[in-house]
Amino acid sequence: MPYLEARNIYKTYPNGVRANQGVSLSVEEGEIHAIVGENGAGKSTLMKILYGIEMPTEGQIFLRNQPVTIDSPQRAIQLGIGMVFQNFMLVNSFTIAENITLGTEPRRGLVVDRKQAIEATERLASIYGLQVDPRARVEDVSVGMRQRVEILKALYRGAQVLILDEPTAVLTPRETTDLFDAIHNLIQEGKTVIFITHKLREVMEISHRVTVMRDARHVGTVKTSETNIPQLARMMVGREVFMVVDKPLVQRGKPVLQVRNLSYANEGGRLLLKHANFTVYEGEILGVAGVEGNGQTELVEILTGLRPPSEGEALVDGQSILGHGPRQAREAHVAHIPEDRLTNGIAPDISIADNLIVDRYYRPPFTQSGLMRPQAINANGQKLIRDFGIVAMHADVPVISLSGGNMQKVIVAREFSSEPRLLIAAQPTRGVDIGAIEFIHQQLVDKRTQGLAILLVSADLQEVMKLADRIMVMYDGEIVAILPNTPDLTEERLGLYMLGAQKQSATEMETYS
């Protein structure tokens, strides 16, 4: 008998969008059930219905074979259903124990019993192997620990079924391993986990069964042990998905980006980027590998004008790009795919067409004699929608109405169409589905083959190894190795540099820089 079941769920919004069309889901007690599908396939809508954020237009939910109405998250929690969202909902200025017990705090008379809250947090953390520091403030801890806090918060409220929405999208490889260990502990303690993800390798590693969704419908449910990544990819996309990139040999050209002695210190004087020296050439992808938080963000933001360096220089075709903000970098033909698309990549409430020209609206053909030209802006939008396969009704719809993968395609379309000399791509496929990943990877390689210089920063080591011609490894704000991406280069060898266990000599680094 299924533990949690959704039968024939339909969800149609007032604007006519059909997010779920006759979707059914059956989750057994004590299993890890993965749900996969491209962006916009209807996964998140179905989960919001199960958690009471949305109400279905048609269909019924059953818990232990009994029909239930879930009309709010509070009702879902009463029924033992908890959800951890990709964007955490924590009070940053509160401690971990305060966040976990918020709203249901243990009390001593009229006063919150902080000691008891800490003890309850420690007890839960020990049972489920989710180690946290109950006294630490959320704003001071890592992303991985914040996620553990969200899970413990749901468990503290009695969750028997835990829905995890893209739980590894912001985690390092080490944190992902820790999360998987914790999920197995949850199952051993009798919990049930619904795991939403784009990463098919993770599906194969962690789940018992997989439900695939496409175009708002349920395509099928299979046992993980009886399927494989190519089959799941084909079910998700509706066609054969090629897991390799056509990457022809290219003779690299002249230097485009030259970085010399680049450093950045925070307000407390701590060096977060230490004397970086490297070059990116025409017709190559220089990949940056490293656990997140080791200076990559600071490097990218300095090179794109979002923050000033403490010292050093960066030249594009011999012209300095530092110290005068993003427009100077743009005028030097530097394009930027940011790691956080919602913060730095798009203006969510304006149209696709306007987002596609935000870096060039003041130049012809979009402005003439000081006046904007809507016809030219719309024509450009429609062309890029076609060229980059952006799924949208027309160029006037706001970007926020698009799926994550299509938002990312808008950014890629804008940056590639800016005729750059240098592209800085930070986490270019984070949070997008396998079809969009395939598209973005091929676009990057095609531009590199046409002579573009690309600096690729990614927390996904397999992505770096697939795309890069050379790999630069960062640890603790320092470049510790620059290596040619040859067939004998292994993840294990790169891992030693990423963990700071090895470091190239200056002579070795000079050889490959």
Phi, psi and omega in degrees: 000129179297146177279313179229132185220136171245128183242121170054052183278128172242141172219114178240126181274162182303332180279004176094353180291128178259103186275328174227134180229092177068038184277135174236145181217133179232116183246127181271153180296135175080014179251161169257110186250113180273144173236122182234160180164159179293164173303135180086005181284345178108005182298308184295322178298315179299317180294322177296326176292317179295332182261002174083009177282326176239152173253137180291149173289320175217164175107174188217146175250139179236138174238119186052042176070011177250132179295138179226151173252121180247096187255007178194158174300327179298320178293320178300316180296320177301326181274000177088022179251121178242156181221137175247116184275159178298321176263109189297148180243074182238157175267108189299328183276353178272159173286169178297315179297321179294321178294317183295323184262003185305126180091340178227038186296139171293142185233153171240094189072235179266358187256140175296130179271091185294325179298317180292324177297319178295317180295320179296320179295315180296322180294313178298315181299322180290319181298317188257004178066033180249081189288126177221165174257103188297338183269347182286147174282144183301323183295346183257002185248166183289166177300319180299319179289325177299321179295319177299324177298316179299318179295315180296325178299317178293318180294324179299330180269009171093021182296130172257329175247127182243119177264121180249114184265109180047056190291340183258005186299330184243016184258151171285165176305320180295317180293326177296316177301316179297320179297316180297321176300317181294322179297318177298323176296320178300317180295320179296332179270011173092008179276168177236137185236130170254123192240107180265128183203162170260348192267104187290331175300320180291322177303312181295330183279324194251334194263161172266317176224161183228130170254130181252133176241146176209133178053045175072008182240161174274116181276319181172162175234130183228154170288135182300324182292346183250014180226184178209173185297313179301321180294316178297319179298319179295319178295321182292315191263336181085015179202173176291131177251126182271122186274000179243157181250135175286105188234088182292156175293137180225135173280116183295151183261216185280163178298138174251303178255127175236117181249129184227119172054040185278126181224156176215128176244140178282183184298333178277359179089003180280131179284115178262341174224126192239102167049056181285135177224120176193169180225142172242132187254162171304140173071029176216155170250116172265111180273141177250115180253152178156153173294138182302146180093015181248030175104353183296315181298316180298318179300311182297315183292328175293314183293336181258009174082010182276344173208150181276150176280162172279325175198169177100181182217158174220127183240138170245117185051040176083358183255131179294139179242010187257149165090357184232020173088175185297328184295322179298319178297319178298317181294338176272011177067042173257122175259156188215117168263108187281156181289332178247096187294328183286329181275312188243356188256328185222159165258101195298329188268356178259172190288162173303314182302317180290322177298329183285352180233013186299338180265359185214015184299335186272001182247156171298148007270007187274338174226135178220129181055037177080002182245136177290148182243090184305324182296318179293321180296316181292319180298319177297318179298313181296321180297314183289328174301316178293311187297326186251010174062037179283124181275103180205151181293319177196175187285349184271352182287146179293145183298329182298340180281352183273160171289165181302318181295322179285328171302315181295324178294326175299315180295314180300316180299316180297313185289319181290331182275002181273005181055056184281160168264328181228131174247125174254109184250109181254118181048056190293341181243016181297128174072017178247162187277175190294326178293318179291324177299313179303315181296311183295318178302314182293324177297316179300313181293320179298317180294322176298319180293331178279358175111001179289143172269128185233128170255111184254118177249121182212139174280350179269103185298324178295324177296315179299315183290331179288323192257330192281149170271322171231155181235125177254126184255133179245139176215128178052043176079006186237144171281117185254349179195146168229121190229143171289141182274077182267162182301336182271000177282125185249159174299325181296318180294316177297324181300325179296320176291320182297330180269000180080011181281339177224156177210135178290153170285163179301323180294315178299316183294322179296328181299322187252005184265000000 
